[in-house]
Amino acid sequence: QVPLVESGGGLVQAGGSLRLSCAASGRNFNYYAMGWFRQAPGKERAFVALISWNGGSTYYADSVKGRFTISRDNANVTVYLQMNSLKPEDTAVYYCAAAVSEVVEWEAYDYWGQGTQVTVSS
């Protein structure tokens, strides 16, 4: 069983937008903080954004602040990442993940999706 499944990645020109979705396998994930991470070729996995279990708190990496928005729909057990004003440096595989606490370190997350590729062309 795959606990988290990402979708919505693709190829977009610089300045464009994409919305990523992450569907969880059960309503128990409504009790987890959810995060988005990304990994570009030759780079370490990097924090992008997280949202608390009830959606009351959000956190963003400085590199995406003001451009990306994380949200969640607990009725559908789904988390989203709206990405606007995309830049070539945003190109990466994007992963969603679940954690029992609000942390930015990827090592602390308990469940992961398989990732979705985002490519931003110039």
C-alpha positions as CSV (number, residue, x, y, z in Angstrom):
1,Q,0.0,0.0,0.0
2,V,1.3,3.4,-1.0
3,P,0.4,5.8,1.9
4,L,0.7,9.0,-0.1
5,V,0.3,9.6,-3.9
6,E,1.3,12.9,-5.5
7,S,0.0,14.2,-8.8
8,G,0.0,17.4,-10.8
9,G,3.6,17.7,-11.9
10,G,4.6,18.5,-15.4
11,L,6.4,20.9,-17.7
12,V,5.7,24.6,-17.4
13,Q,7.4,27.7,-18.7
14,A,9.0,30.2,-16.3
15,G,6.4,32.4,-14.8
16,G,3.7,29.8,-15.0
17,S,1.8,27.9,-12.4
18,L,1.1,24.3,-11.3
19,R,-0.9,22.8,-8.5
20,L,0.3,19.6,-6.9
21,S,-2.0,17.3,-5.0
22,C,-1.2,14.6,-2.5
23,A,-3.9,12.1,-1.7
24,A,-3.5,10.1,1.5
25,S,-4.7,6.5,2.0
26,G,-6.8,7.0,5.1
27,R,-8.4,9.6,7.3
28,N,-5.8,9.0,10.0
29,F,-3.6,11.3,8.0
30,N,-5.8,14.2,9.1
31,Y,-3.9,14.0,12.4
32,Y,-0.5,14.5,10.8
33,A,1.4,17.6,9.8
34,M,1.9,17.4,6.1
35,G,5.0,18.7,4.2
36,W,6.3,19.2,0.7
37,F,9.9,18.6,-0.1
38,R,11.9,18.6,-3.3
39,Q,15.1,17.2,-4.7
40,A,16.9,18.5,-7.7
41,P,19.7,16.6,-9.5
42,G,22.9,16.7,-7.4
43,K,21.1,18.4,-4.5
44,E,20.0,17.2,-1.1
45,R,16.3,16.9,-0.4
46,A,15.0,20.3,0.7
47,F,12.1,21.5,2.7
48,V,9.5,23.5,0.7
49,A,6.4,24.0,2.9
50,L,4.4,22.4,5.7
51,I,1.0,22.7,7.2
52,S,-0.2,21.7,10.6
53,W,-2.8,18.9,11.1
54,N,-5.7,21.4,11.5
55,G,-4.4,23.8,8.8
56,G,-3.9,26.5,11.4
57,S,-0.2,27.0,10.8
58,T,1.9,27.0,7.6
59,Y,5.7,27.4,7.0
60,Y,7.6,28.0,3.9
61,A,11.2,27.9,2.7
62,D,12.6,31.4,2.0
63,S,13.1,30.4,-1.6
64,V,9.4,29.9,-2.2
65,K,7.8,32.3,0.2
66,G,5.3,34.5,-1.6
67,R,5.1,32.2,-4.6
68,F,3.9,28.9,-3.2
69,T,0.9,28.1,-1.0
70,I,0.2,24.9,0.9
71,S,-3.3,24.0,1.9
72,R,-5.2,20.9,3.0
73,D,-8.7,19.5,2.6
74,N,-9.3,17.1,5.5
75,A,-12.7,16.1,4.2
76,N,-10.9,14.5,1.2
77,V,-7.6,13.8,3.1
78,T,-5.7,15.7,0.5
79,V,-2.9,18.3,0.7
80,Y,-2.1,20.8,-2.1
81,L,0.8,22.9,-3.2
82,Q,-0.1,25.8,-5.4
83,M,3.0,27.0,-7.2
84,N,3.0,30.4,-8.9
85,S,5.7,32.5,-10.6
86,L,7.7,29.3,-11.2
87,K,11.4,29.6,-11.9
88,P,13.9,27.2,-13.5
89,E,15.5,26.6,-10.1
90,D,12.2,25.2,-8.9
91,T,12.8,22.2,-11.2
92,A,12.9,19.0,-9.0
93,V,11.0,15.9,-8.0
94,Y,8.4,17.0,-5.4
95,Y,7.4,14.8,-2.6
96,C,4.7,15.0,0.0
97,A,5.2,13.6,3.5
98,A,3.5,13.2,6.8
99,A,4.9,13.7,10.3
100,V,3.5,13.6,13.8
101,S,4.9,17.1,14.5
102,E,5.6,20.3,12.7
103,V,9.2,19.9,11.5
104,V,11.2,21.0,8.5
105,E,13.8,18.2,8.5
106,W,13.0,15.4,6.0
107,E,14.5,12.8,8.3
108,A,11.7,13.3,10.8
109,Y,8.9,12.4,8.4
110,D,7.2,9.1,8.7
111,Y,5.4,8.6,5.4
112,W,6.4,9.5,1.9
113,G,4.9,9.5,-1.6
114,Q,6.8,8.4,-4.7
115,G,7.2,12.0,-6.0
116,T,6.1,14.0,-9.0
117,Q,8.4,15.7,-11.5
118,V,8.2,19.4,-12.0
119,T,10.2,20.9,-14.8
120,V,10.3,24.7,-15.4
121,S,11.8,25.8,-18.7
122,S,13.2,29.2,-19.5
